[in-house]
Amino acid sequence: MASTAASFVTEVLATAGSLKKEDIPTTQLNQLSGKIRDVKTEVYETLQKKHVDFYPVLHSTVELGERVKSLSEEMESMTGRIDNEIKNQLNMSTNEFQELSTRLQETNGILEILDKLVTIHDALQAATQAIESQHFTVAAQNLELVNRELASSSPQWERDLKIFQALQTEYRVQREKLIYTLGDAWSKHVVWVVPQSQDVKAGQMSMVELRFSQAEVSSSVMKEVIQAMHELHVLETKLKPFGQKCMSLIVKPIVEDARTEVHIQKHSSFKFLQVNRMVGSGSGDRHVATPNEAYDKLETVFKFLNENLLGVQIQVQSAEKQNKRLVAEDLGQYIADDILDHIVKECLSHSIPTSNKDLDKYKGVISATEGFHKMLVKCAFITTNNSKLLDYVKNINVLFANKKCQEILERARKLMTSDIHNAIHVPSEDESTPKPEHQGITTPQQGQINSEDGMAAHNLLSANTFQLPPCQISVSVKQLMGMAYETLQEACTSSPQCCIQLFYCVHSMFELYCSVVPTYHKDSLATLPQLTALHHNNCMYIAHHLITLGHQFRDRLADPLNQGLATFVDFVPKLRRLGTECFLAQMKTQRLQLLEYLKGARGFVGVSEDKNFTDGERALKQVLHQLMLLRRVWLDVLPVSTFNKAMGTLLNSVVTELISCVTLLEDISADDATQLSSLLGILPERGPELFLHGQDKAQALAEVHKNVAKWTKYKELLVLLNAGLQEISDRWADGKGPLSSDFSANEVKQLVRALFQNTEKRSAVLARIK
């Protein structure tokens, strides 16, 4: 058939110069179309038997392919003939020419379908043979050719043909078969040996092995497998899980635990990478690997992987040219960033020094990191643009400051959440300000005051002006202030950027104090008077230091801190308010408790009766007991002046309430007055003891008069209870006597009416009290 078609085309071309209108190649085209129909029928039947009916017709298929090729050449010749010669010579109508062109296009379309079917069939056949001979790359390329042919644009009626559907199914089957074969070959070449979790106990070494086949034939097959997977776009499905296992079973144990061991062993059929890791014991002890240790072990791992897998080249076909890349590049896309982040977080971050003297030693870590980075770039695991490790270690000044600040704040918070009740005495002369010789600072007392204004101010100030009164503070607060001074001292000798960070770290420390202590110790401060007093002193102690803390270091700090920004005085009012409000809240609680005890006396009505007298006596004894208890827990804690004011305020509340109770009584019998005088006389006897420091009773009594505002009124009340009408009149003395200094005329009249019966003498006395 092919030879007949060829001779026909030759005959047409030979007579090209003498064609007439009646020689238009309609007849020849009909003949050629008939030949194509015959071939189409045979191609269809052959492929039907092969891919639908599964009938083996290899030789007939080859023959048909040759015939289709021959017909294609004839059609090309005919097309060229019509386009280049015949069109110019034919003198026919437009309709005739269009009809001829349409028939020619239809014939071309049928031939294209036949050509596509033959191409798909040949590719499937070649793929099958390549799989059997383990030429996986050829098989993958042929299957991708089939996929492109099947996916190429074609009319819907073509896609609906049964033969195309059968070829689509055949392609899927062949592709899945190849993928399975590739996966099986991968599994034979790359073998993980991981112990079962139930077989390994905490605190024991666990061994993980990664094996690669050593056989030469296996190595060549592996290259075929990787290239074929790339062609089929399934290489990612193997590399991603492989990378995740490398991350979890190899990289993490090396980076996180210095005890992890890495060994490489060779046997006749396999090459091993052995990783011995310690299974966590849950004790909380960490054995963090140094960067140098981690880098050495990781370089061993990457060298092993590069020799057996990552160094395999992949042929990458692009539109312009054919390129090559390594498997390491693909694997790096999946896990490189995770590995680098993990090294930074679990290894490099722990190696950052926390003191200036260790900062110079870090140059060795920077050098080792640069070497490790170059190794990763050389094996194509990362690109030259990926500089995560280098950026981290070269930013050492910031990292040092950040870690130092973090460590300082962690230590500070630990101190703030420790027990407050561990107290220490603070003498005014040596604890209110740190020693200059220890802190490296110069105090105003040591420096020379050159200006006349400065000298005048110095002469006006008392020697005790900047001294903190003796008291007790928490040990943790003293340590906290020591940390602040040490940090500022280190800031003065650090780089400018580090200096600024350390300064503001101290600033943050006191912000943290104002937030953490009142919250963390809230319940204790509300219920325990001694802790409240200590907290009050702590706040005043810190505020006392912060007044001059910035000034002491200002000239030695970096710009712009040395321009007046180095100050902590903004915390002073806040800290004072924090301590004062907490102590006042405790004072309010104690006052309410004392008044609650006094309610047990029921207003001291009818105290001449035994029961009422007993109730009143019990109430006063409870009050005194509570006050003595507060004296015991506050006396050595609070500064003397603060203690006296606090005790005086509470005692004054009690005295005021007692005066109010008595002045509200409408009828006080002689017996009631006697018993009242006896009961109320307890306070003048025991009250001064609350203010007793040492054995100086006169000073204690003076503090009572100084700090208890209603004390003289209370003493005058006792006089009234035992006085007669004439004595009361004499003490009033027309509003000029001692009685008139503490009581109003109405209060005195009320007491006179309650104490004395209505007589002319009483009326006369009442008349004089005005």
Salt bridges, closest charged atoms under 4 A:
GLU42 OE1 - ARG67 NH1 2.69
ASP83 OD1 - LYS87 NZ 2.92
GLU85 OE1 - ARG81 NH1 2.78
GLU144 OE1 - HIS233 NE2 3.87
GLU158 OE2 - LYS116 NZ 3.16
ASP184 OD2 - LYS188 NZ 3.39
GLU209 OE1 - ARG211 NH2 2.95
GLU236 OE2 - LYS240 NZ 3.11
GLU256 OE2 - HIS342 NE2 2.71
ASP257 OD2 - ARG259 NH2 2.92
GLU261 OE1 - HIS263 NE2 3.45
GLU307 OE1 - LYS271 NZ 2.70
ASP330 OD1 - ARG325 NE 2.70
ASP337 OD1 - LYS388 NZ 3.76
ASP341 OD1 - LYS388 NZ 3.08
GLU346 OE1 - ARG286 NH2 3.09
ASP358 OD1 - LYS361 NZ 3.77
GLU370 OE2 - LYS394 NZ 3.76
GLU431 OE1 - LYS478 NZ 3.82
GLU490 OE1 - LYS404 NZ 3.13
GLU511 OE2 - HIS507 ND1 3.80
ASP555 OD1 - ARG554 NE 3.71
ASP570 OD2 - HIS507 NE2 3.34
GLU596 OE1 - LYS599 NZ 3.74
ASP615 OD2 - ARG602 NH2 2.82
ASP615 OD2 - LYS611 NZ 3.29
ASP615 OD1 - ARG618 NH1 3.06
GLU617 OE2 - LYS621 NZ 3.67
GLU689 OE1 - ARG686 NE 3.42
GLU716 OE2 - ARG731 NE 2.56
GLU747 OE2 - LYS713 NZ 3.42
